[in-house]
Amino acid sequence: MTDFLSTSLIEISNLPGMSGLMLAQDGAGSGAAQKPNDLPPILFMILTVGALFYFMIIKPQRKEKDEREDLLNQVKKGDQVVTIGGIHGKVLAVDLNTSIVTLELAPKMPPIKVNKSAVASVKTKDSEKDQANSLGGGGNKKK
C-alpha cells in the first residue's frame, strides 16, 4: 500500500504546475485521528456558539415578527396608521379576506387602499384616550 502512495505522490508532483504539492499523506503514525479526550472541549464550543446564535439572532427576530403580526391583526376601523411609505391616514375599513386596508387621508380626498402589510405603525383610539387620561384629562395642554 505504501508503494502505491509513494508512486502516486511522485506522479502527481511531476505534473505541470504541481511542483511541491502533496495531495495525499501516509496515514500510519501521522495522528490523523483525534484523541478521545479532545472531543468534550470541541463539543462544548460548538454548543456554546449554537446557543449564542440562537439567543442573539433567531429569538429576537422571531419575537419581532410575532409583535408585527399582532400589530397588523389589531388594526381596526378608526385607528390612525402610518404606512411604510410615510402616508398618514385614518382606517375606514379592513378587509380580512384580501388583507386590504382603506385609508382616509383628508376629509375631502378620496380614500386609498393599501395592503395590510404596508402598515408600519398604529395609533388606536383606545391608546389616545389612555394618553389623554394619563396627562390629566386634556391631551393638548401647553406647558
N, CA, C and O atoms as a GROMACS GRO file, in nm:
protein
  572
    1MET      N    1   0.082  -0.119   0.000
    1MET     CA    2   0.000   0.000   0.000
    1MET      C    3   0.086   0.125   0.000
    1MET      O    4   0.055   0.222  -0.069
    2THR      N    5   0.194   0.123   0.077
    2THR     CA    6   0.280   0.241   0.082
    2THR      C    7   0.351   0.262  -0.052
    2THR      O    8   0.381   0.376  -0.087
    3ASP      N    9   0.378   0.154  -0.126
    3ASP     CA   10   0.440   0.170  -0.259
    3ASP      C   11   0.346   0.244  -0.352
    3ASP      O   12   0.389   0.328  -0.431
    4PHE      N   13   0.217   0.212  -0.344
    4PHE     CA   14   0.118   0.279  -0.428
    4PHE      C   15   0.112   0.428  -0.397
    4PHE      O   16   0.112   0.512  -0.487
    5LEU      N   17   0.108   0.462  -0.263
    5LEU     CA   18   0.104   0.602  -0.224
    5LEU      C   19   0.227   0.678  -0.268
    5LEU      O   20   0.217   0.789  -0.320
    6SER      N   21   0.343   0.619  -0.248
    6SER     CA   22   0.466   0.690  -0.284
    6SER      C   23   0.475   0.709  -0.436
    6SER      O   24   0.520   0.814  -0.482
    7THR      N   25   0.433   0.609  -0.514
    7THR     CA   26   0.438   0.626  -0.659
    7THR      C   27   0.332   0.727  -0.704
    7THR      O   28   0.356   0.802  -0.798
    8SER      N   29   0.216   0.729  -0.639
    8SER     CA   30   0.112   0.826  -0.674
    8SER      C   31   0.159   0.968  -0.645
    8SER      O   32   0.134   1.059  -0.724
    9LEU      N   33   0.227   0.986  -0.532
    9LEU     CA   34   0.277   1.119  -0.498
    9LEU      C   35   0.384   1.164  -0.595
    9LEU      O   36   0.390   1.281  -0.632
   10ILE      N   37   0.466   1.074  -0.636
   10ILE     CA   38   0.572   1.110  -0.730
   10ILE      C   39   0.510   1.148  -0.864
   10ILE      O   40   0.550   1.248  -0.925
   11GLU      N   41   0.413   1.070  -0.909
   11GLU     CA   42   0.349   1.100  -1.037
   11GLU      C   43   0.275   1.233  -1.032
   11GLU      O   44   0.279   1.308  -1.129
   12ILE      N   45   0.206   1.263  -0.921
   12ILE     CA   46   0.131   1.388  -0.907
   12ILE      C   47   0.227   1.506  -0.900
   12ILE      O   48   0.200   1.610  -0.960
   13SER      N   49   0.337   1.491  -0.829
   13SER     CA   50   0.430   1.603  -0.817
   13SER      C   51   0.504   1.632  -0.947
   13SER      O   52   0.560   1.740  -0.963
   14ASN      N   53   0.504   1.538  -1.040
   14ASN     CA   54   0.569   1.560  -1.169
   14ASN      C   55   0.478   1.628  -1.270
   14ASN      O   56   0.524   1.666  -1.378
   15LEU      N   57   0.349   1.645  -1.239
   15LEU     CA   58   0.256   1.712  -1.330
   15LEU      C   59   0.290   1.860  -1.339
   15LEU      O   60   0.339   1.918  -1.242
   16PRO      N   61   0.265   1.923  -1.452
   16PRO     CA   62   0.294   2.067  -1.466
   16PRO      C   63   0.211   2.149  -1.366
   16PRO      O   64   0.091   2.126  -1.352
   17GLY      N   65   0.273   2.242  -1.299
   17GLY     CA   66   0.204   2.328  -1.203
   17GLY      C   67   0.181   2.265  -1.069
   17GLY      O   68   0.119   2.328  -0.984
   18MET      N   69   0.227   2.147  -1.045
   18MET     CA   70   0.204   2.077  -0.919
   18MET      C   71   0.333   2.056  -0.842
   18MET      O   72   0.340   1.967  -0.757
   19SER      N   73   0.434   2.134  -0.868
   19SER     CA   74   0.561   2.113  -0.801
   19SER      C   75   0.548   2.148  -0.653
   19SER      O   76   0.496   2.253  -0.617
   20GLY      N   77   0.595   2.061  -0.571
   20GLY     CA   78   0.595   2.082  -0.427
   20GLY      C   79   0.459   2.063  -0.361
   20GLY      O   80   0.445   2.090  -0.242
   21LEU      N   81   0.361   2.018  -0.434
   21LEU     CA   82   0.228   2.000  -0.379
   21LEU      C   83   0.207   1.854  -0.341
   21LEU      O   84   0.221   1.765  -0.425
   22MET      N   85   0.174   1.830  -0.215
   22MET     CA   86   0.145   1.693  -0.172
   22MET      C   87  -0.004   1.681  -0.152
   22MET      O   88  -0.062   1.754  -0.071
   23LEU      N   89  -0.067   1.591  -0.223
   23LEU     CA   90  -0.211   1.576  -0.216
   23LEU      C   91  -0.254   1.461  -0.128
   23LEU      O   92  -0.373   1.449  -0.098
   24ALA      N   93  -0.165   1.377  -0.086
   24ALA     CA   94  -0.200   1.264  -0.002
   24ALA      C   95  -0.094   1.248   0.105
   24ALA      O   96   0.022   1.285   0.085
   25GLN      N   97  -0.135   1.190   0.219
   25GLN     CA   98  -0.040   1.165   0.327
   25GLN      C   99  -0.048   1.019   0.366
   25GLN      O  100  -0.150   0.953   0.349
   26ASP      N  101   0.063   0.971   0.416
   26ASP     CA  102   0.066   0.835   0.467
   26ASP      C  103  -0.007   0.835   0.601
   26ASP      O  104   0.031   0.911   0.690
   27GLY      N  105  -0.110   0.753   0.618
   27GLY     CA  106  -0.191   0.754   0.739
   27GLY      C  107  -0.125   0.690   0.858
   27GLY      O  108  -0.174   0.709   0.970
   28ALA      N  109  -0.016   0.616   0.843
   28ALA     CA  110   0.047   0.546   0.954
   28ALA      C  111   0.127   0.643   1.038
   28ALA      O  112   0.225   0.701   0.991
   29GLY      N  113   0.087   0.662   1.162
   29GLY     CA  114   0.162   0.743   1.257
   29GLY      C  115   0.151   0.893   1.235
   29GLY      O  116   0.228   0.967   1.295
   30SER      N  117   0.062   0.940   1.153
   30SER     CA  118   0.053   1.084   1.128
   30SER      C  119  -0.041   1.153   1.227
   30SER      O  120  -0.049   1.276   1.226
   31GLY      N  121  -0.111   1.080   1.309
   31GLY     CA  122  -0.202   1.140   1.406
   31GLY      C  123  -0.330   1.191   1.340
   31GLY      O  124  -0.385   1.292   1.384
   32ALA      N  125  -0.378   1.125   1.237
   32ALA     CA  126  -0.495   1.171   1.164
   32ALA      C  127  -0.622   1.163   1.249
   32ALA      O  128  -0.710   1.247   1.235
   33ALA      N  129  -0.630   1.064   1.336
   33ALA     CA  130  -0.748   1.051   1.422
   33ALA      C  131  -0.729   1.136   1.547
   33ALA      O  132  -0.618   1.145   1.600
   34GLN      N  133  -0.838   1.198   1.595
   34GLN     CA  134  -0.829   1.282   1.715
   34GLN      C  135  -0.828   1.194   1.839
   34GLN      O  136  -0.881   1.083   1.840
   35LYS      N  137  -0.768   1.247   1.941
   35LYS     CA  138  -0.767   1.176   2.068
   35LYS      C  139  -0.907   1.184   2.128
   35LYS      O  140  -0.977   1.283   2.107
   36PRO      N  141  -0.949   1.081   2.202
   36PRO     CA  142  -1.084   1.083   2.260
   36PRO      C  143  -1.105   1.197   2.359
   36PRO      O  144  -1.218   1.244   2.374
   37ASN      N  145  -1.002   1.243   2.427
   37ASN     CA  146  -1.022   1.348   2.528
   37ASN      C  147  -1.028   1.487   2.464
   37ASN      O  148  -1.051   1.584   2.537
   38ASP      N  149  -1.009   1.502   2.333
   38ASP     CA  150  -1.024   1.630   2.264
   38ASP      C  151  -1.170   1.659   2.229
   38ASP      O  152  -1.204   1.773   2.199
   39LEU      N  153  -1.256   1.560   2.233
   39LEU     CA  154  -1.394   1.577   2.191
   39LEU      C  155  -1.477   1.666   2.284
   39LEU      O  156  -1.547   1.753   2.232
   40PRO      N  157  -1.474   1.654   2.417
   40PRO     CA  158  -1.559   1.738   2.502
   40PRO      C  159  -1.536   1.889   2.486
   40PRO      O  160  -1.634   1.963   2.480
   41PRO      N  161  -1.413   1.940   2.479
   41PRO     CA  162  -1.398   2.085   2.461
   41PRO      C  163  -1.451   2.134   2.327
   41PRO      O  164  -1.509   2.242   2.319
   42ILE      N  165  -1.432   2.056   2.222
   42ILE     CA  166  -1.483   2.094   2.091
   42ILE      C  167  -1.635   2.092   2.091
   42ILE      O  168  -1.699   2.183   2.037
   43LEU      N  169  -1.693   1.989   2.149
   43LEU     CA  170  -1.838   1.978   2.157
   43LEU      C  171  -1.896   2.093   2.240
   43LEU      O  172  -1.999   2.150   2.203
   44PHE      N  173  -1.831   2.127   2.350
   44PHE     CA  174  -1.876   2.239   2.434
   44PHE      C  175  -1.871   2.370   2.355
   44PHE      O  176  -1.963   2.452   2.365
   45MET      N  177  -1.766   2.390   2.276
   45MET     CA  178  -1.752   2.512   2.199
   45MET      C  179  -1.861   2.521   2.092
   45MET      O  180  -1.918   2.628   2.070
   46ILE      N  181  -1.890   2.411   2.026
   46ILE     CA  182  -1.994   2.409   1.922
   46ILE      C  183  -2.130   2.439   1.983
   46ILE      O  184  -2.207   2.517   1.927
   47LEU      N  185  -2.161   2.378   2.097
   47LEU     CA  186  -2.289   2.403   2.164
   47LEU      C  187  -2.299   2.547   2.213
   47LEU      O  188  -2.407   2.606   2.206
   48THR      N  189  -2.190   2.604   2.261
   48THR     CA  190  -2.191   2.742   2.307
   48THR      C  191  -2.216   2.838   2.191
   48THR      O  192  -2.296   2.931   2.204
   49VAL      N  193  -2.151   2.816   2.080
   49VAL     CA  194  -2.172   2.901   1.962
   49VAL      C  195  -2.316   2.887   1.912
   49VAL      O  196  -2.378   2.986   1.873
   50GLY      N  197  -2.368   2.766   1.913
   50GLY     CA  198  -2.508   2.744   1.872
   50GLY      C  199  -2.606   2.816   1.964
   50GLY      O  200  -2.702   2.875   1.916
   51ALA      N  201  -2.583   2.811   2.095
   51ALA     CA  202  -2.670   2.880   2.190
   51ALA      C  203  -2.663   3.032   2.171
   51ALA      O  204  -2.765   3.100   2.173
   52LEU      N  205  -2.542   3.084   2.153
   52LEU     CA  206  -2.527   3.227   2.129
   52LEU      C  207  -2.598   3.269   2.001
   52LEU      O  208  -2.666   3.372   1.998
   53PHE      N  209  -2.585   3.191   1.897
   53PHE     CA  210  -2.651   3.219   1.770
   53PHE      C  211  -2.802   3.223   1.790
   53PHE      O  212  -2.870   3.312   1.738
   54TYR      N  213  -2.856   3.128   1.864
   54TYR     CA  214  -3.000   3.123   1.887
   54TYR      C  215  -3.047   3.245   1.965
   54TYR      O  216  -3.142   3.312   1.925
   55PHE      N  217  -2.980   3.276   2.078
   55PHE     CA  218  -3.028   3.384   2.165
   55PHE      C  219  -2.997   3.523   2.110
   55PHE      O  220  -3.064   3.619   2.147
   56MET      N  221  -2.897   3.537   2.024
   56MET     CA  222  -2.861   3.668   1.972
   56MET      C  223  -2.929   3.700   1.838
   56MET      O  224  -2.950   3.817   1.805
   57ILE      N  225  -2.965   3.597   1.761
   57ILE     CA  226  -3.018   3.622   1.627
   57ILE      C  227  -3.159   3.566   1.609
   57ILE      O  228  -3.250   3.641   1.574
   58ILE      N  229  -3.177   3.439   1.631
   58ILE     CA  230  -3.305   3.374   1.598
   58ILE      C  231  -3.417   3.420   1.689
   58ILE      O  232  -3.524   3.457   1.640
   59LYS      N  233  -3.396   3.419   1.820
   59LYS     CA  234  -3.503   3.453   1.914
   59LYS      C  235  -3.550   3.598   1.899
   59LYS      O  236  -3.672   3.620   1.897
   60PRO      N  237  -3.461   3.698   1.890
   60PRO     CA  238  -3.510   3.836   1.871
   60PRO      C  239  -3.586   3.856   1.740
   60PRO      O  240  -3.684   3.931   1.736
   61GLN      N  241  -3.543   3.790   1.633
   61GLN     CA  242  -3.614   3.803   1.506
   61GLN      C  243  -3.753   3.742   1.516
   61GLN      O  244  -3.849   3.798   1.462
   62ARG      N  245  -3.765   3.629   1.582
   62ARG     CA  246  -3.895   3.564   1.599
   62ARG      C  247  -3.988   3.651   1.683
   62ARG      O  248  -4.107   3.662   1.654
   63LYS      N  249  -3.933   3.714   1.789
   63LYS     CA  250  -4.014   3.800   1.874
   63LYS      C  251  -4.063   3.922   1.796
   63LYS      O  252  -4.180   3.961   1.808
   64GLU      N  253  -3.975   3.981   1.717
   64GLU     CA  254  -4.012   4.098   1.637
   64GLU      C  255  -4.120   4.062   1.535
   64GLU      O  256  -4.214   4.139   1.512
   65LYS      N  257  -4.108   3.947   1.474
   65LYS     CA  258  -4.206   3.901   1.375
   65LYS      C  259  -4.342   3.879   1.441
   65LYS      O  260  -4.445   3.918   1.385
   66ASP      N  261  -4.344   3.818   1.559
   66ASP     CA  262  -4.470   3.796   1.631
   66ASP      C  263  -4.535   3.928   1.671
   66ASP      O  264  -4.657   3.942   1.662
   67GLU      N  265  -4.455   4.025   1.716
   67GLU     CA  266  -4.510   4.156   1.754
   67GLU      C  267  -4.570   4.226   1.633
   67GLU      O  268  -4.676   4.289   1.644
   68ARG      N  269  -4.505   4.216   1.518
   68ARG     CA  270  -4.557   4.279   1.396
   68ARG      C  271  -4.688   4.214   1.353
   68ARG      O  272  -4.781   4.283   1.313
   69GLU      N  273  -4.696   4.080   1.361
   69GLU     CA  274  -4.820   4.011   1.327
   69GLU      C  275  -4.933   4.054   1.420
   69GLU      O  276  -5.046   4.075   1.375
   70ASP      N  277  -4.905   4.068   1.550
   70ASP     CA  278  -5.006   4.114   1.644
   70ASP      C  279  -5.052   4.255   1.610
   70ASP      O  280  -5.172   4.285   1.616
   71LEU      N  281  -4.957   4.342   1.575
   71LEU     CA  282  -4.990   4.480   1.538
   71LEU      C  283  -5.083   4.482   1.418
   71LEU      O  284  -5.184   4.554   1.419
   72LEU      N  285  -5.051   4.405   1.316
   72LEU     CA  286  -5.133   4.404   1.195
   72LEU      C  287  -5.269   4.340   1.218
   72LEU      O  288  -5.368   4.380   1.155
   73ASN      N  289  -5.276   4.242   1.306
   73ASN     CA  290  -5.405   4.178   1.334
   73ASN      C  291  -5.497   4.267   1.417
   73ASN      O  292  -5.618   4.245   1.418
   74GLN      N  293  -5.443   4.366   1.486
   74GLN     CA  294  -5.523   4.453   1.572
   74GLN      C  295  -5.570   4.580   1.502
   74GLN      O  296  -5.638   4.662   1.563
   75VAL      N  297  -5.534   4.598   1.375
   75VAL     CA  298  -5.579   4.717   1.301
   75VAL      C  299  -5.730   4.708   1.284
   75VAL      O  300  -5.783   4.606   1.240
   76LYS      N  301  -5.798   4.817   1.320
   76LYS     CA  302  -5.945   4.819   1.308
   76LYS      C  303  -5.991   4.957   1.264
   76LYS      O  304  -5.912   5.051   1.259
   77LYS      N  305  -6.116   4.968   1.231
   77LYS     CA  306  -6.175   5.092   1.183
   77LYS      C  307  -6.158   5.202   1.288
   77LYS      O  308  -6.184   5.181   1.406
   78GLY      N  309  -6.114   5.320   1.243
   78GLY     CA  310  -6.098   5.434   1.332
   78GLY      C  311  -5.955   5.454   1.380
   78GLY      O  312  -5.924   5.559   1.438
   79ASP      N  313  -5.867   5.358   1.359
   79ASP     CA  314  -5.727   5.371   1.401
   79ASP      C  315  -5.653   5.469   1.310
   79ASP      O  316  -5.681   5.477   1.190
   80GLN      N  317  -5.560   5.541   1.367
   80GLN     CA  318  -5.469   5.625   1.289
   80GLN      C  319  -5.345   5.540   1.259
   80GLN      O  320  -5.285   5.482   1.350
   81VAL      N  321  -5.307   5.532   1.130
   81VAL     CA  322  -5.194   5.449   1.092
   81VAL      C  323  -5.094   5.530   1.009
   81VAL      O  324  -5.127   5.633   0.951
   82VAL      N  325  -4.972   5.479   1.006
   82VAL     CA  326  -4.868   5.531   0.918
   82VAL      C  327  -4.819   5.412   0.837
   82VAL      O  328  -4.786   5.307   0.892
   83THR      N  329  -4.813   5.431   0.705
   83THR     CA  330  -4.768   5.322   0.619
   83THR      C  331  -4.616   5.325   0.607
   83THR      O  332  -4.551   5.420   0.653
   84ILE      N  333  -4.560   5.221   0.546
   84ILE     CA  334  -4.415   5.216   0.528
   84ILE      C  335  -4.368   5.322   0.430
   84ILE      O  336  -4.249   5.353   0.426
   85GLY      N  337  -4.459   5.377   0.351
   85GLY     CA  338  -4.426   5.486   0.259
   85GLY      C  339  -4.439   5.623   0.323
   85GLY      O  340  -4.410   5.724   0.259
   86GLY      N  341  -4.482   5.627   0.451
   86GLY     CA  342  -4.493   5.754   0.522
   86GLY      C  343  -4.630   5.820   0.510
   86GLY      O  344  -4.644   5.936   0.549
   87ILE      N  345  -4.728   5.751   0.459
   87ILE     CA  346  -4.862   5.808   0.445
   87ILE      C  347  -4.937   5.792   0.576
   87ILE      O  348  -4.948   5.682   0.631
   88HIS      N  349  -4.990   5.903   0.627
   88HIS     CA  350  -5.069   5.903   0.750
   88HIS      C  351  -5.216   5.902   0.710
   88HIS      O  352  -5.257   5.975   0.620
   89GLY      N  353  -5.294   5.820   0.779
   89GLY     CA  354  -5.435   5.815   0.747
   89GLY      C  355  -5.516   5.748   0.856
   89GLY      O  356  -5.463   5.688   0.950
   90LYS      N  357  -5.648   5.761   0.841
   90LYS     CA  358  -5.743   5.700   0.934
   90LYS      C  359  -5.805   5.579   0.865
   90LYS      O  360  -5.845   5.587   0.749
   91VAL      N  361  -5.812   5.467   0.936
   91VAL     CA  362  -5.865   5.343   0.878
   91VAL      C  363  -6.017   5.355   0.866
   91VAL      O  364  -6.087   5.378   0.964
   92LEU      N  365  -6.066   5.339   0.742
   92LEU     CA  366  -6.210   5.338   0.717
   92LEU      C  367  -6.265   5.196   0.715
   92LEU      O  368  -6.377   5.172   0.759
   93ALA      N  369  -6.186   5.103   0.665
   93ALA     CA  370  -6.231   4.964   0.656
   93ALA      C  371  -6.110   4.871   0.649
   93ALA      O  372  -6.004   4.908   0.599
   94VAL      N  373  -6.130   4.748   0.700
   94VAL     CA  374  -6.029   4.644   0.691
   94VAL      C  375  -6.093   4.521   0.632
   94VAL      O  376  -6.188   4.466   0.689
   95ASP      N  377  -6.043   4.477   0.517
   95ASP     CA  378  -6.095   4.356   0.452
   95ASP      C  379  -6.005   4.239   0.493
   95ASP      O  380  -5.891   4.230   0.449
   96LEU      N  381  -6.057   4.151   0.578
   96LEU     CA  382  -5.977   4.040   0.629
   96LEU      C  383  -5.949   3.934   0.523
   96LEU      O  384  -5.849   3.864   0.531
   97ASN      N  385  -6.036   3.922   0.423
   97ASN     CA  386  -6.016   3.820   0.318
   97ASN      C  387  -5.900   3.855   0.228
   97ASN      O  388  -5.820   3.769   0.192
   98THR      N  389  -5.889   3.982   0.190
   98THR     CA  390  -5.784   4.023   0.096
   98THR      C  391  -5.671   4.097   0.166
   98THR      O  392  -5.572   4.131   0.101
   99SER      N  393  -5.682   4.122   0.294
   99SER     CA  394  -5.581   4.196   0.372
   99SER      C  395  -5.556   4.334   0.314
   99SER      O  396  -5.442   4.378   0.303
  100ILE      N  397  -5.664   4.403   0.279
  100ILE     CA  398  -5.654   4.539   0.227
  100ILE      C  399  -5.717   4.634   0.328
  100ILE      O  400  -5.825   4.609   0.382
  101VAL      N  401  -5.646   4.744   0.352
  101VAL     CA  402  -5.692   4.847   0.446
  101VAL      C  403  -5.727   4.971   0.364
  101VAL      O  404  -5.648   5.015   0.280
  102THR      N  405  -5.846   5.027   0.388
  102THR     CA  406  -5.888   5.150   0.322
  102THR      C  407  -5.860   5.266   0.416
  102THR      O  408  -5.904   5.266   0.531
  103LEU      N  409  -5.786   5.366   0.365
  103LEU     CA  410  -5.744   5.480   0.448
  103LEU      C  411  -5.805   5.609   0.398
  103LEU      O  412  -5.817   5.632   0.278
  104GLU      N  413  -5.844   5.693   0.493
  104GLU     CA  414  -5.887   5.829   0.463
  104GLU      C  415  -5.770   5.921   0.496
  104GLU      O  416  -5.724   5.925   0.610
  105LEU      N  417  -5.722   5.994   0.396
  105LEU     CA  418  -5.609   6.082   0.417
  105LEU      C  419  -5.653   6.221   0.463
  105LEU      O  420  -5.592   6.279   0.553
  106ALA      N  421  -5.757   6.273   0.402
  106ALA     CA  422  -5.813   6.404   0.437
  106ALA      C  423  -5.962   6.398   0.412
  106ALA      O  424  -6.008   6.313   0.335
  107PRO      N  425  -6.040   6.487   0.476
  107PRO     CA  426  -6.186   6.478   0.464
  107PRO      C  427  -6.240   6.486   0.321
  107PRO      O  428  -6.336   6.416   0.290
  108LYS      N  429  -6.184   6.567   0.235
  108LYS     CA  430  -6.241   6.582   0.101
  108LYS      C  431  -6.164   6.504  -0.007
  108LYS      O  432  -6.191   6.521  -0.126
  109MET      N  433  -6.071   6.422   0.034
  109MET     CA  434  -5.995   6.341  -0.063
  109MET      C  435  -6.056   6.201  -0.071
  109MET      O  436  -6.112   6.152   0.027
  110PRO      N  437  -6.046   6.139  -0.186
  110PRO     CA  438  -6.096   6.001  -0.195
  110PRO      C  439  -6.006   5.908  -0.114
  110PRO      O  440  -5.886   5.932  -0.103
  111PRO      N  441  -6.063   5.802  -0.056
  111PRO     CA  442  -5.983   5.709   0.023
  111PRO      C  443  -5.888   5.628  -0.066
  111PRO      O  444  -5.912   5.611  -0.186
  112ILE      N  445  -5.781   5.580  -0.006
  112ILE     CA  446  -5.688   5.494  -0.077
  112ILE      C  447  -5.687   5.357  -0.012
  112ILE      O  448  -5.722   5.341   0.105
  113LYS      N  449  -5.647   5.258  -0.091
  113LYS     CA  450  -5.639   5.121  -0.040
  113LYS      C  451  -5.492   5.080  -0.040
  113LYS      O  452  -5.420   5.102  -0.137
  114VAL      N  453  -5.449   5.020   0.071
  114VAL     CA  454  -5.312   4.969   0.083
  114VAL      C  455  -5.318   4.828   0.140
  114VAL      O  456  -5.416   4.790   0.205
  115ASN      N  457  -5.214   4.753   0.115
  115ASN     CA  458  -5.205   4.620   0.176
  115ASN      C  459  -5.187   4.634   0.326
  115ASN      O  460  -5.125   4.730   0.373
  116LYS      N  461  -5.239   4.540   0.398
  116LYS     CA  462  -5.226   4.542   0.544
  116LYS      C  463  -5.080   4.535   0.586
  116LYS      O  464  -5.042   4.592   0.689
  117SER      N  465  -4.998   4.467   0.508
  117SER     CA  466  -4.857   4.455   0.541
  117SER      C  467  -4.782   4.586   0.523
  117SER      O  468  -4.668   4.598   0.568
  118ALA      N  469  -4.844   4.685   0.456
  118ALA     CA  470  -4.780   4.815   0.436
  118ALA      C  471  -4.796   4.907   0.557
  118ALA      O  472  -4.740   5.016   0.559
  119VAL      N  473  -4.872   4.865   0.657
  119VAL     CA  474  -4.890   4.946   0.778
  119VAL      C  475  -4.765   4.932   0.864
  119VAL      O  476  -4.725   4.821   0.901
  120ALA      N  477  -4.704   5.047   0.897
  120ALA     CA  478  -4.581   5.046   0.977
  120ALA      C  479  -4.612   5.066   1.125
  120ALA      O  480  -4.551   5.000   1.210
  121SER      N  481  -4.705   5.155   1.157
  121SER     CA  482  -4.739   5.178   1.297
  121SER      C  483  -4.887   5.211   1.309
  121SER      O  484  -4.949   5.260   1.214
  122VAL      N  485  -4.941   5.186   1.427
  122VAL     CA  486  -5.084   5.205   1.452
  122VAL      C  487  -5.101   5.285   1.581
  122VAL      O  488  -5.035   5.258   1.682
  123LYS      N  489  -5.191   5.383   1.575
  123LYS     CA  490  -5.229   5.458   1.694
  123LYS      C  491  -5.379   5.440   1.709
  123LYS      O  492  -5.457   5.498   1.633
  124THR      N  493  -5.419   5.359   1.806
  124THR     CA  494  -5.561   5.327   1.822
  124THR      C  495  -5.634   5.435   1.900
  124THR      O  496  -5.572   5.519   1.965
  125LYS      N  497  -5.766   5.432   1.891
  125LYS     CA  498  -5.848   5.526   1.968
  125LYS      C  499  -5.827   5.505   2.117
  125LYS      O  500  -5.820   5.601   2.193
  126ASP      N  501  -5.817   5.379   2.158
  126ASP     CA  502  -5.800   5.346   2.299
  126ASP      C  503  -5.669   5.402   2.354
  126ASP      O  504  -5.667   5.453   2.466
  127SER      N  505  -5.562   5.393   2.278
  127SER     CA  506  -5.434   5.442   2.327
  127SER      C  507  -5.435   5.595   2.337
  127SER      O  508  -5.368   5.651   2.424
  128GLU      N  509  -5.509   5.663   2.249
  128GLU     CA  510  -5.521   5.808   2.258
  128GLU      C  511  -5.595   5.848   2.384
  128GLU      O  512  -5.558   5.944   2.451
  129LYS      N  513  -5.702   5.774   2.417
  129LYS     CA  514  -5.779   5.804   2.538
  129LYS      C  515  -5.695   5.780   2.662
  129LYS      O  516  -5.700   5.857   2.758
  130ASP      N  517  -5.616   5.671   2.661
  130ASP     CA  518  -5.530   5.642   2.775
  130ASP      C  519  -5.426   5.751   2.794
  130ASP      O  520  -5.397   5.789   2.908
  131GLN      N  521  -5.370   5.802   2.686
  131GLN     CA  522  -5.271   5.909   2.695
  131GLN      C  523  -5.335   6.036   2.748
  131GLN      O  524  -5.276   6.106   2.830
  132ALA      N  525  -5.455   6.067   2.702
  132ALA     CA  526  -5.524   6.187   2.748
  132ALA      C  527  -5.555   6.177   2.897
  132ALA      O  528  -5.541   6.276   2.970
  133ASN      N  529  -5.597   6.060   2.943
  133ASN     CA  530  -5.626   6.043   3.084
  133ASN      C  531  -5.500   6.049   3.170
  133ASN      O  532  -5.503   6.101   3.281
  134SER      N  533  -5.390   5.998   3.119
  134SER     CA  534  -5.266   5.999   3.197
  134SER      C  535  -5.207   6.139   3.204
  134SER      O  536  -5.126   6.167   3.293
  135LEU      N  537  -5.245   6.227   3.112
  135LEU     CA  538  -5.196   6.365   3.114
  135LEU      C  539  -5.287   6.457   3.194
  135LEU      O  540  -5.265   6.578   3.198
  136GLY      N  541  -5.385   6.403   3.256
  136GLY     CA  542  -5.472   6.483   3.341
  136GLY      C  543  -5.600   6.528   3.272
  136GLY      O  544  -5.658   6.629   3.310
  137GLY      N  545  -5.644   6.454   3.174
  137GLY     CA  546  -5.772   6.483   3.113
  137GLY      C  547  -5.764   6.561   2.984
  137GLY      O  548  -5.854   6.549   2.901
  138GLY      N  549  -5.662   6.639   2.963
  138GLY     CA  550  -5.651   6.716   2.838
  138GLY      C  551  -5.522   6.681   2.770
  138GLY      O  552  -5.415   6.717   2.817
  139GLY      N  553  -5.530   6.612   2.661
  139GLY     CA  554  -5.410   6.566   2.591
  139GLY      C  555  -5.337   6.677   2.518
  139GLY      O  556  -5.222   6.659   2.480
  140ASN      N  557  -5.403   6.794   2.496
  140ASN     CA  558  -5.341   6.901   2.417
  140ASN      C  559  -5.300   7.021   2.503
  140ASN      O  560  -5.300   7.134   2.454
  141LYS      N  561  -5.267   6.999   2.626
  141LYS     CA  562  -5.226   7.110   2.714
  141LYS      C  563  -5.089   7.159   2.675
  141LYS      O  564  -5.000   7.079   2.645
  142LYS      N  565  -5.071   7.293   2.677
  142LYS     CA  566  -4.940   7.351   2.653
  142LYS      C  567  -4.873   7.374   2.786
  142LYS      O  568  -4.938   7.409   2.884
  143LYS      N  569  -4.742   7.353   2.788
  143LYS     CA  570  -4.668   7.371   2.912
  143LYS      C  571  -4.607   7.508   2.919
  143LYS      O  572  -4.541   7.542   3.017
   0.00000   0.00000   0.00000
